[in-house]
Amino acid sequence: MNRPTDPHKMTQAGTPVGTHPGYMPGFGNDFETEALPGALPQGMNSPQKCNYGLYGEQLSGTAFTANPPERTWCYRIRPSVKHSHRYEKIDVPYWKSAPCVDPDVISLGQYRWNPVPHSDEGLTWLTGMRTMTTAGDVNTQVGMASHIYLVTESMVDDYFFSADSELLVVPQEGRLRFATEMGIIDLEPKEIAIIPRGLVYRVEVLEGPARGFVCENYGQKFELPGRGPIGANCMANPRDFKAPVAAFEDREVPSTVTIKWCGQFHTTKIGHSPLDVVAWHGNYTPYKYDLRTYCPVGAILFDHPDPSIFTVLTAPSGQPGTANIDFVLFRERWMVMEDTFRPPWYHKNIMSELMGNIYGQYDAKPQGFIPGGMSLHNMMIPHGPDKEAFEKASNSNLGPDKLDNTMSFMFETRFPQHLTAFAATEAPLQDDYIDCWTDIEKKFDGTPGKK
């Protein structure tokens, strides 16, 4: 039997050893896939006896009466009740959940961090998670948390799932493999992955050390934003999201499954791999998406549109027009507007904005916002360009200009984001960030017609 860190150990149909099993295109599709011929029942979900001695089981991501329901039927070697036994509570000290309000931490203000550095300590997906902010309440399933992950070691005979949340994973360096119940997702910088609530998986290091960002969504699932007058095309197109094909493990080996439930972590011991889904069909599935396929839309005459024009995914809040989370991408694009201040303008708003830099230089902050770094501008806290960016944008020759070598993103939420103790005291906080606006000058001149 191959060791768990062998990337080719999962069984899939028609795939030569040494190659990835592949993906299926489409966001929200009803997929069907089988790793063994005839493993997937046709015309019904729950036959009296499944082929190969498999067990039929449904994984539901919404209530049964939701319209449309999000669910997947899995045909597996053992039902998942065999992947659960007595639970033992454990401490995962750096992974926090909302509400997490430290009375000694001031979350009000403008904050920016350098990249959280790697250490000599061996860290897995679970032990390497570092929570930066929390918002809302995990128990009432609203809000989010933002994390940095630092991963140097593969999970070996260890598996994980979150009953609290789906995870949006944004790599910044290194390559990871997510071996999930529904198949394999390989992930690298300039891509993202969405791991649904309740899905069991193991994370392996393909190229390390690995570092990136995670948005933990407690609320309704991420979906594609409504395009309104933009119409059917551009932004993130459904066909560019990729779901894994079925792949499974049939391994009898002592294993540990860790569950995140209501902000607490528990482990259970089992005698086999839980990644034993041989076939599945449905629309509740993990995805990957290449951010380089995102097609930006912007102004082509004058003015700088709201950043919502760059929304890749949104998690609704139940209040129209106000998201639980928006995932917004600022990538390479042409700027052509006439007589316009082209960078993001000064503003404050109801949404809390946590930004991360994947690579390159962000146009509103040419200095100090380092790849791998983060910034936080909480709800109703003013922010905008520093003096250098303001002066350059105010005096530039406004010919067509391409913003190149840049990719940053934003986790935006309707809730205030509270800093964790780690973010306030251990992460590399830039104490002088607030001073980036100090030298902005008063330019007021009351002379009529003066600019």
C-alpha positions in Angstrom: 0.0 0.0 0.0 1.4 3.4 -0.9 2.1 5.9 1.9 -0.5 8.7 2.3 2.0 11.3 1.0 2.2 9.5 -2.3 0.2 11.9 -4.6 -1.1 9.0 -6.8 -2.6 6.7 -4.1 -6.3 7.6 -4.7 -8.0 5.3 -7.2 -9.8 6.9 -10.1 -11.2 5.6 -13.4 -9.1 5.6 -16.6 -6.2 7.6 -15.3 -2.6 6.4 -15.8 -0.4 6.3 -12.7 1.5 9.6 -12.3 -1.2 11.8 -13.8 -3.9 13.9 -12.1 -7.4 12.5 -12.4 -8.7 15.8 -13.8 -11.7 18.1 -13.2 -15.2 18.8 -14.4 -16.1 22.4 -15.4 -19.0 24.5 -14.2 -20.2 26.3 -11.0 -23.3 24.9 -9.3 -23.7 22.1 -11.8 -25.3 18.8 -11.1 -22.2 16.6 -11.7 -22.0 12.8 -11.8 -18.7 10.9 -11.7 -17.5 7.4 -10.8 -14.1 5.9 -10.2 -15.3 2.4 -11.0 -17.6 1.6 -13.9 -21.2 1.1 -12.9 -20.7 2.4 -9.3 -23.1 5.3 -9.8 -26.8 4.2 -9.8 -28.8 5.5 -12.7 -32.4 6.7 -12.6 -32.6 6.7 -8.8 -30.6 7.7 -5.7 -31.1 4.9 -3.2 -31.3 1.4 -4.7 -32.0 -1.5 -2.4 -28.5 -2.7 -3.1 -25.7 -0.6 -4.6 -23.1 -2.1 -7.0 -19.8 -3.2 -5.5 -21.4 -3.5 -2.1 -21.3 0.3 -1.7 -23.5 2.4 0.7 -25.6 5.2 -0.5 -25.5 8.4 1.6 -26.5 12.0 1.0 -24.4 15.0 2.1 -26.7 18.1 2.4 -25.3 21.7 2.3 -28.8 23.3 2.7 -32.1 22.4 4.3 -34.0 19.8 2.4 -36.6 22.4 1.4 -34.2 25.0 0.1 -34.7 26.1 -3.5 -32.6 24.9 -5.1 -31.3 22.3 -2.6 -27.6 21.8 -2.5 -26.8 18.1 -1.9 -24.6 15.3 -3.2 -25.3 11.6 -3.2 -22.2 9.6 -2.3 -21.7 5.9 -2.9 -19.0 4.8 -0.5 -17.2 1.8 0.9 -18.5 2.5 4.4 -21.2 4.9 5.5 -19.8 7.9 7.3 -21.1 6.7 10.7 -18.1 4.4 10.5 -15.8 7.4 10.2 -17.0 8.7 13.6 -16.5 7.3 17.0 -16.2 8.7 20.5 -14.9 12.3 20.4 -12.1 13.8 22.5 -11.8 17.6 22.7 -8.4 19.0 21.8 -6.9 22.5 21.8 -5.9 24.1 18.5 -4.7 27.4 20.0 -4.2 29.6 17.0 -7.5 28.8 15.2 -10.2 31.1 16.6 -13.9 31.5 15.9 -16.3 34.4 16.4 -17.3 35.7 18.8 -13.7 36.3 19.8 -13.4 39.7 21.3 -10.3 40.2 23.4 -10.8 43.1 25.8 -7.1 44.0 25.7 -7.1 44.3 21.9 -8.2 47.5 20.0 -9.8 46.5 16.7 -10.8 50.1 15.8 -8.3 51.6 13.4 -6.4 51.0 10.2 -4.0 48.1 10.4 -1.4 46.5 8.1 0.9 43.4 8.5 4.0 42.2 6.9 3.8 38.5 5.8 3.6 36.1 8.7 7.0 34.4 8.6 7.7 30.7 8.4 9.2 29.0 11.4 11.4 26.0 11.9 8.4 24.2 13.5 6.8 21.5 11.4 3.2 22.7 10.7 0.2 20.9 9.1 -2.9 22.5 7.7 -4.5 22.2 11.2 -1.6 23.3 13.4 -0.4 26.0 10.9 -3.6 28.0 10.8 -3.3 31.5 12.3 -6.5 33.5 12.8 -6.2 37.2 12.2 -9.8 38.5 12.5 -13.2 37.2 13.4 -16.7 38.6 12.7 -20.2 37.6 13.6 -21.0 34.4 15.5 -20.2 30.9 14.5 -23.0 29.5 16.6 -25.7 31.4 14.7 -24.0 30.8 11.4 -23.3 34.4 10.4 -20.0 36.2 9.7 -16.6 35.0 9.0 -13.0 34.6 10.1 -9.8 35.4 8.2 -6.7 33.3 8.6 -3.1 32.9 7.4 -2.0 29.3 6.9 1.7 28.2 7.2 2.1 24.6 6.1 5.4 22.6 5.9 4.2 19.0 6.5 1.6 16.8 4.9 -1.2 15.3 7.0 -0.4 11.6 7.4 -3.4 9.3 8.3 -5.0 12.6 9.6 -8.2 14.0 8.2 -10.3 17.1 8.9 -13.6 18.7 8.3 -15.4 21.8 9.5 -19.0 21.6 10.6 -18.9 25.3 11.1 -18.0 26.7 7.7 -16.9 26.5 4.2 -13.3 27.6 3.5 -12.1 29.9 0.7 -8.4 29.2 0.3 -6.1 31.7 -1.4 -2.5 30.5 -1.8 0.3 33.0 -1.8 3.3 30.6 -2.0 3.9 26.9 -2.3 1.6 24.2 -3.7 -0.9 22.0 -1.8 -3.1 19.0 -2.6 -6.5 18.7 -1.1 -7.4 15.0 -1.1 -11.2 15.1 -0.4 -14.0 12.7 -0.2 -15.1 13.8 -3.7 -11.7 13.8 -5.4 -8.4 15.6 -5.6 -7.7 19.3 -6.0 -4.2 20.6 -6.5 -3.8 24.3 -5.7 -1.1 26.9 -6.3 -0.8 30.7 -6.2 -3.1 32.6 -8.6 -5.8 29.9 -7.9 -8.4 29.5 -5.2 -10.3 26.6 -3.7 -13.7 26.4 -2.1 -14.0 23.5 0.5 -17.7 23.0 1.5 -18.9 22.6 5.1 -18.9 19.0 6.2 -16.5 17.6 3.6 -13.7 15.4 4.9 -10.2 16.0 3.4 -6.5 15.7 4.0 -4.0 18.4 3.0 -0.6 17.4 1.5 2.4 19.6 0.6 3.4 19.3 -3.0 5.9 22.2 -2.8 6.7 23.9 0.4 6.8 25.8 2.6 3.3 26.9 1.8 1.6 30.1 2.9 -1.7 31.7 2.0 -5.0 33.2 3.2 -8.3 31.6 4.2 -11.7 33.1 4.5 -13.8 31.0 6.8 -17.5 31.5 5.9 -20.0 30.7 8.7 -23.0 31.8 6.7 -24.7 31.0 3.4 -22.5 29.4 0.7 -20.5 31.4 -1.7 -22.2 32.0 -5.0 -21.6 33.9 -8.2 -22.7 37.6 -7.9 -25.6 38.9 -9.8 -24.3 40.7 -12.9 -27.2 43.0 -13.4 -26.7 45.3 -16.4 -23.3 43.8 -17.0 -25.1 40.8 -18.5 -24.1 37.2 -19.1 -20.4 37.6 -19.7 -17.2 38.8 -18.0 -16.3 38.7 -14.3 -16.0 35.0 -13.1 -17.6 32.7 -15.7 -19.1 29.4 -14.4 -17.2 27.2 -16.8 -13.8 28.2 -15.3 -14.7 26.6 -11.9 -13.5 23.1 -11.7 -14.9 20.3 -9.6 -12.8 17.1 -9.0 -13.7 13.7 -10.5 -14.4 10.8 -8.1 -11.3 9.2 -6.5 -11.2 7.0 -3.4 -8.9 5.3 -0.9 -9.5 1.7 0.4 -6.9 1.7 3.2 -7.1 -0.1 6.5 -4.8 2.0 8.7 -5.4 3.7 12.1 -6.5 7.2 11.3 -7.6 10.4 13.1 -10.4 12.6 12.0 -10.5 16.1 13.5 -13.8 18.0 13.5 -14.4 21.8 14.0 -17.8 22.2 15.5 -19.2 25.4 17.1 -15.6 26.8 17.3 -14.3 23.8 19.2 -12.0 21.0 17.9 -12.5 17.3 18.6 -10.8 14.2 17.4 -12.1 10.7 16.7 -10.1 7.5 16.0 -11.0 5.1 13.2 -9.3 2.2 11.6 -9.4 3.2 7.9 -9.3 6.1 5.5 -12.6 8.1 5.3 -11.9 9.1 1.7 -13.9 6.2 0.4 -16.5 7.7 -2.0 -16.3 5.6 -5.2 -19.0 7.6 -7.1 -21.1 10.7 -6.5 -23.6 12.9 -8.1 -24.9 16.3 -7.1 -24.2 20.0 -6.8 -22.5 20.2 -3.3 -18.9 19.9 -4.2 -15.4 21.4 -3.7 -14.1 23.6 -6.5 -10.9 25.3 -7.7 -10.8 28.4 -9.8 -7.9 30.1 -11.7 -7.9 33.8 -10.8 -6.2 34.5 -14.1 -9.5 33.7 -15.9 -11.3 36.5 -14.1 -12.3 39.1 -16.7 -12.4 42.6 -15.0 -15.1 45.1 -16.0 -14.5 48.8 -15.5 -15.1 52.4 -16.6 -14.1 53.2 -20.2 -14.7 57.0 -20.1 -14.6 58.6 -16.7 -14.8 57.9 -12.9 -13.5 54.9 -10.9 -16.3 52.4 -10.2 -17.1 50.9 -6.8 -14.8 47.9 -5.9 -17.9 45.7 -6.0 -17.4 45.6 -9.8 -14.5 43.2 -9.0 -16.6 40.6 -7.0 -15.6 37.0 -7.8 -17.8 35.3 -5.2 -20.4 36.5 -2.7 -22.0 34.9 0.3 -25.5 36.4 0.8 -26.6 37.8 4.2 -30.3 37.7 3.7 -30.4 41.5 3.4 -30.4 42.4 -0.3 -27.3 44.3 -1.4 -25.3 43.7 1.8 -23.2 40.6 1.8 -22.1 38.3 4.6 -18.9 38.1 2.6 -17.7 39.4 -0.7 -14.5 38.0 -2.3 -13.1 40.8 -4.5 -10.1 40.6 -6.8 -7.8 43.4 -8.0 -5.8 42.0 -10.8 -4.0 43.3 -13.9 -6.2 45.6 -16.0 -6.2 48.6 -18.3 -7.0 52.1 -16.9 -8.3 54.4 -19.6 -10.6 56.9 -17.9 -10.4 60.6 -18.8 -10.1 63.4 -16.3 -10.3 60.9 -13.5 -8.5 60.0 -10.2 -7.9 56.4 -11.1 -6.8 54.7 -7.9 -9.5 53.8 -5.3 -10.7 57.1 -3.8 -10.8 58.0 -0.1 -13.8 56.5 1.5 -15.4 54.9 4.6 -18.4 52.5 4.4 -20.5 50.0 6.3 -18.4 47.0 5.1 -15.2 45.9 6.8 -12.4 45.4 4.4 -9.6 42.9 4.9 -7.1 42.9 2.0 -4.3 40.5 1.1 -1.5 40.8 -1.5 -0.8 37.7 -3.6 1.9 39.3 -5.7 3.1 42.6 -7.1 2.2 46.2 -6.1 -1.2 47.5 -5.2 -1.9 50.8 -6.9 -3.3 52.7 -3.9 -0.4 51.7 -1.6 2.9 51.6 -3.7 5.0 51.2 -0.6 4.7 48.8 2.3 1.9 46.5 1.2 4.1 43.4 0.6 3.1 40.2 -1.1 1.9 37.9 1.6 0.9 40.9 3.7 -2.6 42.0 4.9 -4.4 45.1 5.8 -7.7 45.8 7.7 -9.9 48.8 7.4 -12.9 48.2 9.7 -16.4 49.4 9.2 -16.8 53.2 9.0 -13.0 53.8 9.4 -11.7 56.1 6.7 -8.9 54.9 4.3 -7.6 55.5 0.9 -4.4 56.3 -1.1 -1.2 57.5 0.7 0.4 60.8 -0.4 2.6 59.2 -3.0 -0.3 57.5 -4.7 -2.4 60.6 -4.5 0.2 62.9 -6.0 1.0 60.5 -8.8 -2.6 60.0 -9.7 -3.5 63.7 -9.5 -0.7 64.7 -11.8 -0.3 61.8 -14.3 -0.6 62.1 -18.0 -3.9 60.2 -18.4 -3.2 58.1 -21.4 -4.1 54.4 -21.5 -2.2 52.7 -18.7 -2.0 49.1 -17.8 -1.8 48.0 -14.2 0.6 45.1 -14.5 2.2 42.6 -12.1 -0.5 43.0 -9.5 -2.9 40.7 -7.8 -4.6 41.6 -4.5 -7.9 40.6 -3.0 -10.4 41.6 -0.4 -12.5 39.7 2.1 -15.3 42.2 2.8 -18.1 41.6 5.3 -21.0 43.6 6.7 -19.8 42.8 10.2 -17.0 44.5 12.2 -13.8 42.4 12.2 -12.2 41.9 15.6 -8.4 41.3 15.8 -7.2 38.2 17.6 -4.5 38.4 20.2 -2.2 36.8 17.6 -2.9 39.5 15.0 -2.3 42.2 17.7 0.8 40.9 19.4 2.5 38.1 17.5 1.9 38.8 13.8 4.3 41.3 12.2 2.1 44.4 12.6 3.4 47.6 10.8 3.1 50.0 13.7 3.8 53.0 11.4 1.0 52.1 8.9 -1.3 54.8 10.2 1.4 57.4 9.5 1.1 56.8 5.7 -1.5 59.6 5.6 0.4 62.0 8.0 2.1 64.1 5.2 -1.1 64.6 3.1 -1.3 68.3 2.7 -4.1 70.8 2.9 -4.5 72.1 -0.6 -7.6 74.2 -0.2 -7.6 77.5 -2.1 -10.8 79.5 -2.1 -10.0 81.3 -5.4 -12.9 80.8 -7.8 -12.1 78.3 -10.6 -8.9 77.2 -8.8 -8.0 73.4 -9.0 
